[in-house]
Amino acid sequence: YDRERGMYYYTNIKTGMQQYEKPAVLGSEDLADPKDEWRLIQNSSNGRCIYFNPATGQTSWMSEENAAKLLQRKFRDRETTSLLNSKMNLLQLAKALKFVNDTEINYRRQPTKLSNRFNYAMLRHCINCDYESARPHYKEAFSQHPNHPVIARAYAIFILAACDPPRQKNFDRARGLFVEAEGVDPSCEKFRTARESFFRWGVVTNPNHPLALLNYALLHQCVSKDYDRAEKLYRRALAVDPTNANVLENYRAFEEQRFPGGLYAGTGPSLSVLRRSETVEERSEWCGWVLRRLLGASSDKTREEVDDDGSSSSTVVTSATSRNDNNIVPNPPFKTFWYDKVNKVTRFEEPDWKEAWKIRVQRSRCVDNSYDDQKNNNAGVWCEYWDDALQSGFFFNKVTKEYVPA
């Protein structure tokens, strides 16, 4: 099999002669195509065993089972990288590992020292996910230095994650700590080491632990204010453990405040709301934006299902299949919103169409720069573009700056 040409060729095993044309000696008959399968053979040059696919001519030192394991590991690594929003380099990995290892050693040596006690609290909280053990160390560190922005932020995240009663009082207390910390350290520069060496490292080492994911979700929600990233982490945690009370309670509180006027409103509704909606209007001049409407919690009908990565497909959604989202997401104070199918973003307010067309031109390619307007005989005034993302074309008038769908 010639992989470059994508075709089979014939080999005379006695003479070694090779050719693409069928040998005349075969007459009207022909050889059957080799099976598309991996076979274990011995390499005649060095005696080592390798895997060979006679249908494609490929060779590999790995078996199908080992190759599958490698692909699964790569997929998990990519999934974790997506949650972290970036991949940790070797320097970051080494620094985080050393910091975590030194934390326990330093605490054993000097348990009363503030920095040692506080770092140990974060170790138990973020790495070990042992909230009961972390609680007294946080309380002691906070009592010694209640105005330190790093201690305040980490302790506030812990307060929310632990869900200790009374819930509303502790929620308000945590909010106050975040506000005070932001006043002292608005850029979060002082919180960088805690973020990377404890909260982020907790997800790196425990990517399938719901509480590690919860801790990092709360960091994005309350410190970084990256609400879309926080929601992805919440949903990953629920995928791991759909019944975890701490995750469910924090996710519910988060979603309750993601609407206009809420603490975590953002520019558009959350993915949970997007999944419970249907497209009601779509126009070619909207550059990929569509108007979507919320579905009732008890409605059984076909709609466009939006997955966690923003992709969509048509499915029949019943009250049972959407129960998980409906139990978490309350009835929002709006009925319609905008969704950009290309960039996977939502908006409460109508898009800026001038900006939308500008973005569309940037992602499209000009296919004809000499289009002739027959009516006004303005050759070259109009440019024809093709948008690969929407698989459609449009025209742009270089004089009037007018856009017209093809």
N, C-alpha and C positions, 0 to 999 in steps of 0.2 A: 504494500500500500504506500503510495507516494503522498505524504501529507501536504506537501506544497501544492501539488496539482489536484489533490483530492480525488484520486482515482487509483484503481488497482493496476498492477502490471504482472506479466507472466515471467516465471523463472524456471529455467531448465536445471534441475537439481544435479544432472550429470555433467553438463558442460559449464554451468554457471551463467549462461547467456540469459539476458533479460530484455523484454520488449513489451510495449504497451498494446500492440495489435495482437489479436488472437492468433496463435500459431495455426498454420494451414492443416497440420496433422490432426487437429481436433475436429475438423470438418464442421458438421452442423451441431455438434455437441459443444459443451462448455463446462468449465469447472465451476462448482458452486462457490459463492462468496464465503469467506471464512466467518465463523461465528464471532459475534461481538462479545467476547468474554476474556477474562484474565486467566492466564495459565502460568504455572510455576515451571520455569525451565532452568537449565544449567548453562551458564556462560562458558562457551568453549575456550575462551582466551585465558580466563583466570579461575575457572571452576566454581565461581560463586553463583548462587541461585538468584534469579531475578524474575519479576512478573512481566509477562508479555501479552499484549492484546493483538492477535493476528488480524483482526478486522481493521484496526487503525494504525498498526505498526508501532504503537507506543510501548515503551518499557518503563518500569518503575521498580525501585527497591522496596516499596511499601506494598503490603497486601491491601485488598479492598477494605478490610476491617480497620486497619491502621489509618488508611486514607480517610475513612469516614470519621474516625476519632479526631484526626487532625482538623478536618473541616468543622466538626462540632466545637472544638476548642477555639478555632478562629472566629466562629460565629458568636460564641460566648464572649470572647475578647472584644469583638466589635460592638456587641450589645452593651457591655460594660463601659466601653469608651464612649458610646452614645449617651449613656446616662451621666458620665463624668464631664461630657462636653469637650473633652480632649484626652489625649493619652499622656500618662506621666512618663517623663524621660528618665534615664538612668540616674541622673543627679537627684531628681525629685524623689525617686524610689529609695535611693540610698539614704537621703536625708530623713525621709519619713520613717524608714526602718530603724535607723540609729536613734532617732528621737524617741520612738516608742519603746525601744529596748532600754534606753537610758532612764526613761521615766520610772519604771518599776525599781530599778537599781537605786536611783536617787531617793525615791520615797522610802525604801527600806533603810537607807543610811540616815536620812534626816526627815522623819515623817511630819515634824511640826513646822518645817519651813514652808512658807506660803506657796511658793512656786512649785515645790515638789508635791504638796497636797493637791493643788489645783490641777496640775498635769495628771496626777493619778486619778482624780475624779473624771477627767476627760477620757482617760484610758479605759476605766470601767464603764463609762457611758457609751463611748463611740466604738471602741474596739471589742470589748467583751460583751457589750449590750446588757450589762448587769446593772439595772437601774437602782435596785435596792442597795447595792454596795456603793454606788456612786453618790447617792443622796446625802449621806452625812458629810462626805468630803466636800461636796459643793457648798453645803450650808456653812461649814466651818470657814472655807476660803472666802465666801461672800461676806460673812460676818467680819472678817479681818480687813477686807478691802472692797466695800460695796460700790465704790465709784470707779473701779477699774473697768474700762470698756470691754476687755477680752473676757474677764470673769463674768461681767454682766450679760454679755451676749451668749456665752456658752451656758450659763445657768438659766437664762430665759428659754433657750431651746430645750434644755432638760425639763423645765417646768411644764412646757407645752407637751413634750413627748410623753412624760410620765402620767399625764391626765389625772393628777391627784385632785380630790375634792377639797373645797368647792371649786368647780370647774371655771365658772365665770370670774370669780375673784382672782384665781390664779392666771387666767387668760389676760385680765386687765393688768395684773402685776407684771407679767412677761412683756406686754406691750410697752409698759412704762420703762422697763429696763432697756428695751431696744431703742426707744427714743433717747434716753439718757446717754447710751453708748454712742449713738450716731452723733450726738452733740459734741462728744469728746473726740471721736475718731470717725469723721464722716466718710473718709475714703476706705475704711476697713483695713488699712495697711497694718495696724497692730494685730489684727485678727488673722492675718495671712498664715502664720505658722499653725495656729489652732485649726484653721480650715483645712490646710493641706495634710498635716501630720496626724490629725485625729478624725475629723468628720469625713474627709475625702478618702483617707486611708482605710477607714472602716468599711467603705463600699468596695474598695479594691480588694481587701482581704475577705470580705463577707458579702459578695454581690447578691446572694440569695437570702440574706437575713432581713426580715421585714423591719426590724427596729433600726438596723444600720441604714437602710433606705429611708426610713422615716426621719432619722436625725438629719440626713443630708437634704431631704425634701424641705424640712423646716428651716434649714440654713438658707436655701434658695428662696423660700417664701418670705422670711422675715429679715434676712440680712442682705442677700444679693438682690432680692425683689425680682427675681427671674421666675415669674409665675408659671410660664409654660414648662420650664425645666422642673419646677417643683411638682407640677401635675404628673409629668412622666414618671418621676420617682415614686409618687403616691401610687400610681397605677401599677408600677412594677412590684411594689410592696404588696399590693392587694392580689396581684397575680400569683405571688409566692404563697401568701396566706390570706385568703379572702375573709377570714373571720377574726383577724387580729383586732382586738378592741381599741388599742392605742392608735393604730393606723386609721381605722374607720372613723373614730371620733375626730381626729385632727383633719382628715380629708373632708368630713362633713362640714366642720367649722370653716375650713378653707373655701370650699365651694359656696357656702352661704354668703361669703364676702366678695365673690368674683363678679358681681353685677354692678351696673352703674351706681356710683355713690358708695360702694363697699370699700373695705380696706384694701382689697387685692383686685380691684376692678380691671386694671389693664385697659387695652384698647378694644378687646373683643371678648366674647364668651369663651368658656373653657372647652376642652375636647369632650368632656362628658355631655355638655349641652349640644355640641356639634353632632355627636352621635345620635341624639334624640331629635334630629331635625330632618327636613326634606327640602329639596330645591323647588321653589315655586315660580321663579322667573330667571331666565338666562338670555342675554342678548349678545350678539356678535360684537357690538361696539363697547361692551363692558370689559374687554381685555382679560377675560378669564374669571372675573368676579361674577358671583351668582347671589341672588337673594334667597335666603333660606328661612323656613318657618318651623317653629317648634311643634312637635307632635305631642298629643295628649298621652299621659302615662298609661292609659288603658286602651289605646287604639291599636288595632291589628291591621297593618297595611304595608304595602311594598314601599320602601324608601331607599335612598342612597346611603349605604352603611359606610361610615368613615372610620378607618382603623387608626391605631395609635400613631402610625407613621404618616398619617394624612392621606393615604390612598383610599380609594373608594370603590364600592361594588354594589350591585343591586341585590337586595335581600328582603325577605319577608320578616318583619319585626313584630313580635307579639308582646303582650304585657309580660309574659314570662321571660322572654329573651332579653328584655331591657330592664328587668327588675333590679339588677345590681346598680345600674346608674340611677334609676328612679329612687331607690332607697337612700342614695347619698345626695343627689342633686335635688334641691327643693324647687318649687315652681318659681321661675325667675320673673322679675317685673318687666318683661318685654316679650314680644311674640315673634319678631323677625330680626334678622341680622345679616351681615354681608360676609361672604367667604370667598377667598382667593384660591381657586383650584390649583394654580401653578405654584405659588409660594407657600401654600398651606397655612394661611393666617386668617383670622377673623377680625371683624370690626363691628362695633355697635353703630357707628355713624357712616353715612354714605361716603364711599371713597372719593378722593380727589382725582377726577377723571383726567385732568391734564397730566398729573404725575403718573397715573396708570398707563396712559399712552406713551409717555416718555420711557417708562420701564419696558413696555412691550417693544418699542423700537430698538432699544438696547439689546434685547435678547433675540431679536429677529435678524434675518439677513436680506439684503437687497437683491432681488432677482432680475429686476429690469429698471434701469435708470433713465430710460428714454421713452416712457409711456406717452402717447400722443392723445391729448384731449381733443377729440374730433369736433366737438361743438365750438370750442374757442381756438382750436388749432395751436395749442400751447405745447409743442413737443418738448419733452424733457422737464416740464414743470412737475409732473406726477412721477413718483417712484413707487414701484411695486415691491412689497415685502412679503416674506414667508415666515410664519411663526411656527417653529417646530413643536413648541410646547403645547400649542392648541391645534396643531395640524390644520391651519387655515391661513389665508392671505389677507392683505389689506393694502390700500393705497395711501400715499402721503403727498400732500401738495406742498412743495417747497416754498411757495410764495405766500399762500394763505395759512399755512401750517395746519391744514385740515386733514383729518383722518377719515377714511371711508372703508368699511369692510368690503372685501371682494365679493 
